[in-house]
Amino acid sequence: MAQPTGPSPEQMRQMQQRFFAEAAKQGMTPEQFQEHQRQQLAADAAKQGLTVEQYVNQLKERAIQEHQMRQQQAQQQPQQGQGQGQAPHHQHSQTQKIPVNPGAPPKPEALAVAKFLRSQDLKTRTCILDGQRKEMFKVKRAFRALQSPAYEKAQRKNKLLPEVKDEAAARNAVQLLPLSMLALRVTKTDPHEGHNHAKPPKDSKRIKGLWTVKVERDQEFEPMMHYVWLYEGPQWKQKALAAGVLVLIMAVVMFPLWPIMLRQGVWYLSVGMMGLIGLFFLMAIFRLILFCVTVFVVPPGLWLYPNLFEDVGFFDSFRPLWAWQETKKTKKTKKTGKGSKTTKNETVSGTGTEVDATATAKRTAVTKRHQAPQVEEADDE
């Protein structure tokens, strides 16, 4: 039986699949990755003193020889039984490998499935892929979303969505995502793996729970596997915001061409805003002067509100309208009062047996709680 002179179509498909996966892993388009390989081949051929064509032919001959040797070894090995041959076939059907084609445009059915899944709560988490933040989800949550009543309702409205009745149909629907480069399977990796430098210090800032992932060559669909979104969804909000910013900039630049009424309105508005800011400054200066006067006349000093420098809301800054300056003694008394309230709440929220044990325990607790205001009043005096 004649030996084949080249790889079979199945092997060609596998080589093409590895090519596209490697290009996606490097973050390049197939054309860019092909150009990168050409440059590398030219450099390797120059090192051996050959032309690019001679070097490529040499590599092809080596590959064909290795392929023929593998086939000969496979023919020499004894054939295994039928029962042993069915187990790998069953396992292969469970972990189906899908070739991806990054150069082809996404299919309408794949876009429809991606849009639906993006609108669902898949409990995505942020990960780092090739130095960029991406969203990652589990396959099992995509299966649940595709078998939910919401998908049935969406499928009746959008005929592009494939019909899903069981998990096998849901698996086929999810397979559309990597085929159109809308989502790819990833696994967690160490960002410092393969580096020769020392491990980063323990105090280096690292966001907890943020994975660094890499794209896997085999696109499988087990429930616990993770897929990363490459499809960002419709960008109309970002485009509308960018258009609005551009229009605003153009409007400001073309201010001399505005109608006279609009320019007068902008002038009155700017004068009013400047007056309001000046009023705030005058108010702050007046309340500071009033406090400095009352510190010596009626200590400890009087503050007039609103207090524009406190971290409170607008209406809370006017409550109360005025107040005395808080001394260290007053602040300590307030802290003691808060501690008494906390102790009281802990006593009440404790076990019911301690509260209702005996009448003597009740009277003791009441006496202790009653002593706290007396101590505060003595401190105030």
C-alpha positions as CSV (number, residue, x, y, z in Angstrom):
1,M,0.0,0.0,0.0
2,A,1.5,3.3,-1.1
3,Q,2.4,5.8,1.6
4,P,0.8,9.2,1.4
5,T,2.9,12.0,0.1
6,G,1.5,14.7,2.3
7,P,-0.8,15.3,5.3
8,S,-4.5,14.3,5.1
9,P,-7.3,16.9,5.0
10,E,-8.1,16.2,8.7
11,Q,-4.5,17.0,9.6
12,M,-4.7,20.1,7.5
13,R,-7.7,21.3,9.4
14,Q,-6.0,20.6,12.7
15,M,-3.0,22.6,11.5
16,Q,-5.3,25.5,10.5
17,Q,-7.0,25.3,13.8
18,R,-3.6,25.5,15.7
19,F,-2.6,28.4,13.4
20,F,-5.7,30.4,14.3
21,A,-5.5,29.6,18.0
22,E,-1.9,30.7,18.1
23,A,-2.7,33.9,16.3
24,A,-5.5,34.7,18.8
25,K,-3.2,33.9,21.7
26,Q,-0.6,36.3,20.4
27,G,-3.3,39.0,20.0
28,M,-2.8,39.2,16.2
29,T,-4.9,38.9,13.1
30,P,-4.2,35.9,10.9
31,E,-2.5,38.2,8.3
32,Q,-0.3,39.8,11.0
33,F,0.6,36.4,12.4
34,Q,1.4,35.1,8.9
35,E,3.7,38.1,8.3
36,H,5.4,37.5,11.6
37,Q,6.0,33.9,10.7
38,R,7.4,34.9,7.3
39,Q,9.9,37.2,8.9
40,Q,10.9,34.5,11.4
41,L,11.4,32.0,8.5
42,A,13.5,34.5,6.6
43,A,15.7,34.9,9.7
44,D,16.1,31.2,10.3
45,A,16.9,30.6,6.6
46,A,19.5,33.3,6.6
47,K,21.2,31.6,9.6
48,Q,21.5,28.3,7.7
49,G,22.6,30.0,4.5
50,L,19.5,29.0,2.5
51,T,16.8,30.9,0.7
52,V,13.3,31.0,2.1
53,E,12.0,28.5,-0.5
54,Q,14.8,26.0,0.1
55,Y,14.3,26.3,3.9
56,V,10.5,25.8,3.6
57,N,11.0,22.8,1.3
58,Q,13.4,21.3,3.8
59,L,10.8,21.7,6.6
60,K,8.1,20.1,4.5
61,E,10.3,17.1,3.8
62,R,11.0,16.7,7.5
63,A,7.3,16.9,8.3
64,I,6.4,14.3,5.6
65,Q,9.0,12.0,6.9
66,E,7.8,12.3,10.5
67,H,4.2,11.7,9.4
68,Q,5.2,8.6,7.5
69,M,7.1,7.3,10.5
70,R,4.1,7.9,12.8
71,Q,1.9,6.0,10.4
72,Q,4.2,3.1,10.2
73,Q,4.4,2.9,14.0
74,A,0.6,3.1,14.2
75,Q,0.3,0.1,11.8
76,Q,2.8,-1.9,13.7
77,Q,0.9,-1.5,17.0
78,P,-1.7,-4.3,17.7
79,Q,-5.3,-3.2,17.3
80,Q,-7.2,-3.0,20.6
81,G,-10.6,-4.5,21.3
82,Q,-13.9,-3.0,20.4
83,G,-14.8,-2.2,24.0
84,Q,-11.6,-0.4,24.6
85,G,-12.0,1.6,21.4
86,Q,-15.5,2.8,22.3
87,A,-14.5,4.5,25.5
88,P,-12.2,7.2,23.9
89,H,-14.9,7.8,21.3
90,H,-17.4,8.4,24.0
91,Q,-15.0,10.7,25.8
92,H,-14.4,12.6,22.6
93,S,-18.1,13.2,22.1
94,Q,-18.2,14.8,25.6
95,T,-15.3,17.1,25.0
96,Q,-15.9,18.3,21.5
97,K,-13.2,20.4,19.9
98,I,-14.3,23.3,17.8
99,P,-12.0,24.9,15.3
100,V,-12.2,28.7,15.3
101,N,-11.9,31.0,12.3
102,P,-10.9,34.5,13.3
103,G,-10.8,35.8,9.7
104,A,-14.5,35.0,9.0
105,P,-17.2,37.5,9.9
106,P,-19.5,36.5,12.7
107,K,-22.6,34.6,11.8
108,P,-26.0,36.3,12.4
109,E,-27.1,33.3,14.6
110,A,-24.0,33.6,16.7
111,L,-24.5,37.4,17.1
112,A,-28.1,36.8,18.2
113,V,-27.0,34.2,20.8
114,A,-24.2,36.5,22.0
115,K,-26.6,39.5,22.3
116,F,-29.1,37.4,24.3
117,L,-26.4,36.0,26.7
118,R,-24.9,39.5,27.2
119,S,-28.4,40.7,28.3
120,Q,-28.6,37.9,30.9
121,D,-27.1,37.7,34.4
122,L,-24.3,35.2,33.9
123,K,-22.5,36.3,37.0
124,T,-19.5,37.4,35.0
125,R,-16.2,38.2,36.7
126,T,-13.4,40.4,35.5
127,C,-10.2,38.8,34.3
128,I,-7.0,39.9,32.5
129,L,-6.4,38.6,29.0
130,D,-3.3,39.8,27.1
131,G,-3.1,42.8,29.5
132,Q,-6.7,43.8,29.0
133,R,-9.7,43.5,31.3
134,K,-12.3,41.2,30.0
135,E,-15.5,39.6,31.3
136,M,-15.5,35.9,32.0
137,F,-18.5,33.5,32.6
138,K,-19.0,29.8,33.2
139,V,-20.5,27.5,30.6
140,K,-23.1,26.1,32.9
141,R,-24.7,29.5,33.4
142,A,-24.9,30.0,29.6
143,F,-26.7,26.6,29.4
144,R,-29.2,27.7,32.1
145,A,-29.8,31.0,30.3
146,L,-30.5,29.2,27.0
147,Q,-32.9,26.8,28.7
148,S,-34.8,29.5,30.5
149,P,-38.3,30.9,29.7
150,A,-36.7,34.2,28.8
151,Y,-34.9,32.5,25.9
152,E,-38.1,30.9,24.7
153,K,-39.7,34.3,24.7
154,A,-36.8,35.9,22.9
155,Q,-36.6,33.0,20.4
156,R,-40.2,33.6,19.4
157,K,-39.4,37.3,18.6
158,N,-36.0,36.7,17.0
159,K,-36.0,33.8,14.5
160,L,-32.2,33.9,14.2
161,L,-31.9,32.4,17.7
162,P,-31.6,28.6,17.4
163,E,-34.2,26.4,19.1
164,V,-33.1,25.0,22.4
165,K,-35.0,22.2,24.0
166,D,-32.3,20.3,26.0
167,E,-28.7,20.6,27.1
168,A,-27.4,19.2,23.8
169,A,-29.2,21.9,21.8
170,A,-27.8,24.5,24.3
171,R,-24.3,23.1,23.8
172,N,-24.7,23.5,20.0
173,A,-25.9,27.1,20.5
174,V,-22.9,28.0,22.7
175,Q,-20.6,26.4,20.0
176,L,-21.5,29.3,17.7
177,L,-19.6,31.8,19.9
178,P,-16.0,30.5,19.4
179,L,-16.8,29.8,15.7
180,S,-17.4,33.5,15.2
181,M,-14.7,34.7,17.7
182,L,-17.3,36.1,20.0
183,A,-16.2,34.2,23.1
184,L,-13.2,31.8,23.7
185,R,-12.4,29.3,26.3
186,V,-9.8,30.4,28.8
187,T,-8.0,29.0,31.8
188,K,-6.3,30.6,34.7
189,T,-2.5,31.1,34.4
190,D,0.3,32.5,36.5
191,P,1.3,35.9,35.1
192,H,4.9,35.3,36.2
193,E,5.1,31.7,34.8
194,G,8.2,31.2,32.6
195,H,9.9,34.4,33.8
196,N,13.4,34.2,35.2
197,H,12.9,37.1,37.7
198,A,12.1,36.6,41.3
199,K,8.6,36.4,42.7
200,P,6.9,39.8,43.4
201,P,6.9,41.0,47.0
202,K,4.0,40.1,49.1
203,D,3.0,43.8,49.7
204,S,2.6,44.4,45.9
205,K,-0.9,45.7,45.1
206,R,-3.0,42.9,43.6
207,I,-6.8,43.0,43.1
208,K,-8.3,40.0,44.9
209,G,-10.1,37.6,42.7
210,L,-8.8,39.0,39.4
211,W,-7.5,36.1,37.3
212,T,-4.9,36.2,34.6
213,V,-6.1,33.9,31.9
214,K,-5.0,32.5,28.5
215,V,-6.9,31.3,25.5
216,E,-7.0,27.5,25.2
217,R,-6.3,25.8,21.8
218,D,-9.2,23.3,22.2
219,Q,-12.6,25.0,22.5
220,E,-14.5,22.5,24.7
221,F,-17.8,23.0,26.5
222,E,-17.9,21.4,29.9
223,P,-20.2,23.1,32.5
224,M,-17.4,24.3,34.8
225,M,-15.2,25.7,32.1
226,H,-14.8,29.5,31.6
227,Y,-15.3,31.5,28.5
228,V,-14.2,35.1,28.0
229,W,-16.3,37.6,26.1
230,L,-14.6,39.1,23.0
231,Y,-18.0,40.6,21.9
232,E,-18.5,43.9,23.6
233,G,-22.1,44.3,22.4
234,P,-23.6,47.4,20.7
235,Q,-21.5,50.5,21.3
236,W,-24.2,53.0,20.6
237,K,-24.0,54.6,24.1
238,Q,-20.3,55.2,23.8
239,K,-20.8,56.6,20.3
240,A,-23.6,58.8,21.4
241,L,-21.5,60.1,24.3
242,A,-18.6,60.8,22.0
243,A,-20.8,62.6,19.5
244,G,-22.3,64.7,22.3
245,V,-18.8,65.7,23.6
246,L,-17.8,66.6,20.1
247,V,-20.9,68.7,19.5
248,L,-20.3,70.5,22.9
249,I,-16.7,71.3,22.0
250,M,-17.8,72.6,18.6
251,A,-20.5,74.7,20.2
252,V,-18.0,76.3,22.7
253,V,-15.5,77.0,19.9
254,M,-18.2,78.6,17.8
255,F,-19.4,80.9,20.6
256,P,-18.7,84.1,18.6
257,L,-21.2,82.9,16.0
258,W,-24.0,82.4,18.5
259,P,-27.1,84.6,18.3
260,I,-27.0,87.7,20.4
261,M,-29.8,86.5,22.7
262,L,-27.9,83.2,23.5
263,R,-24.7,85.1,24.2
264,Q,-26.5,87.5,26.6
265,G,-28.1,84.5,28.3
266,V,-24.7,82.8,28.8
267,W,-23.3,86.1,30.1
268,Y,-26.1,86.5,32.7
269,L,-25.8,82.9,33.7
270,S,-22.0,83.2,34.3
271,V,-22.4,86.4,36.3
272,G,-25.1,84.7,38.5
273,M,-22.8,81.7,39.1
274,M,-19.9,84.1,40.0
275,G,-22.2,86.0,42.4
276,L,-23.3,82.7,44.0
277,I,-19.7,81.6,44.5
278,G,-18.8,85.0,46.0
279,L,-21.8,84.7,48.3
280,F,-20.4,81.4,49.6
281,F,-17.0,83.0,50.3
282,L,-18.6,85.9,52.1
283,M,-20.8,83.5,54.2
284,A,-17.7,81.5,55.2
285,I,-15.8,84.7,56.2
286,F,-18.7,86.1,58.2
287,R,-19.2,82.9,60.2
288,L,-15.5,82.7,60.9
289,I,-15.5,86.4,62.2
290,L,-18.6,85.7,64.3
291,F,-16.9,82.7,65.8
292,C,-13.8,84.6,66.7
293,V,-15.8,87.3,68.4
294,T,-18.0,84.9,70.4
295,V,-15.0,82.8,71.5
296,F,-14.0,85.8,73.8
297,V,-17.5,87.1,74.5
298,V,-19.5,84.0,75.2
299,P,-17.1,81.0,75.1
300,P,-16.7,78.4,73.8
301,G,-17.8,80.2,70.7
302,L,-20.8,80.2,68.4
303,W,-20.9,78.8,64.9
304,L,-23.5,80.0,62.4
305,Y,-24.7,77.5,59.9
306,P,-24.8,76.4,57.0
307,N,-21.5,74.7,57.4
308,L,-20.1,74.4,53.9
309,F,-17.1,72.4,54.8
310,E,-18.7,69.3,56.5
311,D,-19.2,66.1,54.6
312,V,-23.0,66.2,54.7
313,G,-25.8,66.9,52.4
314,F,-27.1,70.3,51.4
315,F,-30.1,70.3,53.7
316,D,-28.2,68.7,56.6
317,S,-25.7,71.6,56.5
318,F,-28.5,73.9,57.7
319,R,-29.4,71.7,60.7
320,P,-29.2,73.2,63.3
321,L,-29.2,76.9,62.3
322,W,-26.5,77.6,64.9
323,A,-24.5,75.6,67.5
324,W,-21.8,76.1,70.2
325,Q,-18.3,75.0,69.6
326,E,-17.7,71.4,70.8
327,T,-15.0,71.1,73.4
328,K,-13.0,67.9,74.1
329,K,-15.1,67.3,77.2
330,T,-18.3,67.5,75.3
331,K,-17.0,65.1,72.6
332,K,-15.9,62.7,75.4
333,T,-19.4,62.8,76.9
334,K,-21.0,62.0,73.6
335,K,-18.7,59.0,73.1
336,T,-19.7,57.8,76.7
337,G,-23.4,58.2,75.8
338,K,-22.9,56.2,72.6
339,G,-21.1,53.5,74.6
340,S,-23.9,53.3,77.1
341,K,-26.5,52.9,74.3
342,T,-24.4,50.1,72.7
343,T,-24.2,48.3,76.0
344,K,-28.0,48.6,76.4
345,N,-28.6,47.3,73.0
346,E,-26.3,44.3,73.6
347,T,-28.1,43.5,76.9
348,V,-31.5,43.6,75.3
349,S,-30.5,41.6,72.2
350,G,-28.8,38.9,74.3
351,T,-30.3,35.7,75.4
352,G,-33.8,35.9,76.8
353,T,-32.9,33.8,79.9
354,E,-30.5,36.5,81.1
355,V,-33.1,39.3,80.7
356,D,-35.9,37.4,82.4
357,A,-33.9,35.5,84.9
358,T,-35.1,37.2,88.2
359,A,-36.6,40.5,89.2
360,T,-33.4,41.4,91.0
361,A,-31.4,41.2,87.8
362,K,-34.0,43.5,86.1
363,R,-33.7,46.1,88.9
364,T,-29.9,45.9,88.7
365,A,-29.9,46.5,84.9
366,V,-32.3,49.4,85.3
367,T,-30.2,50.9,88.0
368,K,-27.0,50.6,85.9
369,R,-28.7,52.2,82.9
370,H,-30.1,55.0,85.0
371,Q,-26.6,55.9,86.3
372,A,-25.2,56.7,82.9
373,P,-27.2,60.0,82.5
374,Q,-26.3,61.0,86.0
375,V,-22.6,60.7,85.3
376,E,-23.1,62.7,82.0
377,E,-24.9,65.4,83.9
378,A,-22.2,65.6,86.5
379,D,-19.6,65.9,83.7
380,D,-21.6,68.7,82.0
381,E,-21.7,70.6,85.3
